[in-house]
Amino acid sequence: MKCNNCVNNITKNLLKHENISEVHVSLQNQSACVTHTQALDAQQIAEIIRNLNSKWQVEVVPNSCESLVSVEGMRCNNCVNNITKNLLANEHISKVHVSLENQ
């Protein structure tokens, strides 16, 4: 990827897929983080991106994953902050998004 047009192209086209709900493309890191259902796997997502531009070298990053966990019973932002702080304390977790609304 060379510019923000590439980022926008990947984001727009991945979000067209019914099994993809969220896309974060980083030009700086040359990566895409995709939230999807189990109907897709990382290889299929890589193939969608490859089909957008044959010049891009697209690889699935081994041991990279994103997990969606349902947490029922959260009542306030203290719960959100507590979960976020404790998960980020784990050296293997690089990003956390806790939603009080979606639990």
Backbone torsions as a table, in degrees:
resi	resn	phi	psi	omega
1	MET	NA	138.0	-176.5
2	LYS	-116.6	-19.6	-173.7
3	CYS	-155.3	176.6	179.7
4	ASN	-68.0	-21.5	174.6
5	ASN	-63.8	-38.1	176.0
6	CYS	-62.5	-46.5	179.3
7	VAL	-58.1	-48.3	-179.5
8	ASN	-64.5	-38.2	179.3
9	ASN	-62.9	-47.1	179.2
10	ILE	-63.5	-48.5	-177.8
11	THR	-58.8	-51.7	-177.0
12	LYS	-59.6	-45.8	-176.3
13	ASN	-73.4	-34.7	176.4
14	LEU	-68.1	-39.1	-178.8
15	LEU	-69.1	-13.3	174.8
16	LYS	-70.9	-22.5	-176.8
17	HIS	-76.3	130.4	-175.1
18	GLU	-64.2	-21.9	-178.4
19	ASN	-96.6	8.0	178.0
20	ILE	-114.6	125.6	-175.7
21	SER	-108.5	-21.7	-176.8
22	GLU	-152.9	139.8	-179.6
23	VAL	-137.2	130.9	173.5
24	HIS	-127.0	111.5	-179.8
25	VAL	-106.8	130.9	-179.9
26	SER	-113.8	113.6	175.8
27	LEU	-65.5	-42.1	-178.7
28	GLN	-61.1	-44.8	-178.0
29	ASN	-89.6	-6.4	-177.6
30	GLN	54.8	50.1	-176.3
31	SER	-147.7	164.5	175.2
32	ALA	-134.7	133.1	174.5
33	CYS	-109.6	121.9	-171.8
34	VAL	-123.3	127.7	174.1
35	THR	-96.1	124.6	-174.2
36	HIS	-146.6	166.6	176.7
37	THR	-80.9	174.5	179.4
38	GLN	-71.8	-8.4	178.5
39	ALA	-67.5	-18.3	178.2
40	LEU	-116.7	153.7	170.4
41	ASP	-123.7	175.0	-174.9
42	ALA	-61.5	-36.2	179.2
43	GLN	-64.4	-39.3	179.1
44	GLN	-66.4	-39.1	178.0
45	ILE	-66.0	-42.6	177.6
46	ALA	-60.0	-38.8	179.8
47	GLU	-66.9	-38.1	176.2
48	ILE	-59.4	-44.5	-179.2
49	ILE	-67.9	-42.3	178.5
50	ARG	-57.9	-38.3	-178.0
51	ASN	-69.4	-16.8	178.4
52	LEU	-76.3	-33.9	-177.6
53	ASN	-157.4	111.8	-176.2
54	SER	-67.8	-13.6	179.5
55	LYS	-80.0	-19.7	-179.1
56	TRP	-76.8	138.2	172.7
57	GLN	-96.8	112.5	-174.4
58	VAL	-112.8	124.6	179.1
59	GLU	-131.7	145.4	173.0
60	VAL	-80.2	130.8	-180.0
61	VAL	-83.5	117.1	179.5
62	PRO	-63.7	148.9	177.7
63	ASN	61.3	24.2	176.1
64	SER	-112.2	127.8	-179.9
65	CYS	-152.5	164.1	176.3
66	GLU	-129.4	135.1	-178.2
67	SER	-120.6	140.1	174.5
68	LEU	-107.2	123.2	-178.0
69	VAL	-123.4	127.9	177.0
70	SER	-86.3	130.5	179.9
71	VAL	-125.5	104.9	179.6
72	GLU	-92.0	144.8	175.4
73	GLY	104.5	-2.7	176.1
74	MET	-67.9	138.0	-175.7
75	ARG	-119.0	-19.4	-174.1
76	CYS	-155.1	176.4	180.0
77	ASN	-67.8	-20.6	174.6
78	ASN	-63.1	-38.0	176.3
79	CYS	-63.1	-46.5	179.5
80	VAL	-59.1	-48.5	-179.1
81	ASN	-63.9	-39.6	-180.0
82	ASN	-64.3	-46.7	179.0
83	ILE	-62.8	-47.8	-178.7
84	THR	-58.5	-50.2	-177.5
85	LYS	-59.9	-44.1	-177.0
86	ASN	-72.3	-35.7	176.7
87	LEU	-68.2	-42.7	-179.4
88	LEU	-68.2	-15.8	176.3
89	ALA	-71.9	-17.9	178.0
90	ASN	-79.6	126.1	-175.6
91	GLU	-64.2	-17.5	-177.9
92	HIS	-92.4	-2.1	-179.7
93	ILE	-111.1	123.7	-175.8
94	SER	-107.8	-17.6	-176.5
95	LYS	-150.9	138.4	-180.0
96	VAL	-138.0	135.6	172.5
97	HIS	-131.3	113.3	-179.9
98	VAL	-110.5	128.1	-178.8
99	SER	-115.5	117.8	177.3
100	LEU	-67.9	-35.2	-177.8
101	GLU	-69.1	-40.5	-174.4
102	ASN	-92.2	-16.5	-179.3
103	GLN	33.8	NA	NA
